[in-house]
Amino acid sequence: MLSKKKKLFIISGFCLLLVITGCLNIFLNNKIASEASGGNVVTAGNFFSTYRTDRTDTRNEEILYLDAIIASSSASAESKTAAETKKTELIALMETELALEGLIKAKGFEDVVVSTSTSNINVIVKSAELQESEVAQIVDVIKGQTEYDLDNIKIFPVE
């Protein structure tokens, strides 16, 4: 059997290792948490690319869903017609957004994202702030390509 001194020494060693492990755990968790919070900062560059990727992924899922309805043998004729109509509208919105983004970039803006719906249009422009003349250029492009009223056009600058 082990003597009392040896048992005390072993227990003390385990306690010391437990304290060191706890301190390391706290230190590493704080380091990981600070790195993670620093990684969530959205910059203009990754905002625009992330937005486009998310929008494309969402639209692709919608189109797959609509295609599944159209191809389904159990779907009614009304459902198939509605899905075809929705798909056509969605494709038209995608084409409009792409055209507007290109035309607005051609006006000299570094980056832009356009999001449309049946009643509103949102334009997010990479810029610290927009001058009245720049807003007028964007509105002119939108009004020339679409039939949205001025009240339904929203323009947001993003740095």
Phi, psi and omega in degrees: 000157180277146178284167181299321181296318181293319178297316179297319179296317180293315179296318177298319178298316178296320178297317179297316177298322178296317179295316179298317179298318178298316179296316178298319179299312179297315181299312182291322177296319178295320180295316179294320180295320180291324177292321180293318180291328176289334181279348181272000180289126181266120175262161182301319182300310181280341175298310183295316180291321178295317180299313180298318179297313179298317180297315180297316179299316180296315180295320178298320178295318178298316180295319177299319179297314179295320177299323179295321178293315181298321183277348185291135178278341181268351180283146179286164179297324179294319179295318179295319179296317179296320179294320177296319178296315180297319180296318179297318178296317180297316179295320178297318177298318180297318179295319179298313180300314181298315179296316180295319179299316180295317181292321179291320176298325179295340177281358176109003178279140185295312180208151182205147174231133179244134178233123183243154169222185182291337183242340184227160173223130179245133180238122179248118186246137177283102182191145178294316175204161182246137175279162179301322180295324179291319177298318179298321178297315181296314180298320179299317178297313183295314181293330179286335183254342184227182178244027178286140174283158180302325180293340183259007179255123178241130182238128182235123172277141178227130178279000000 
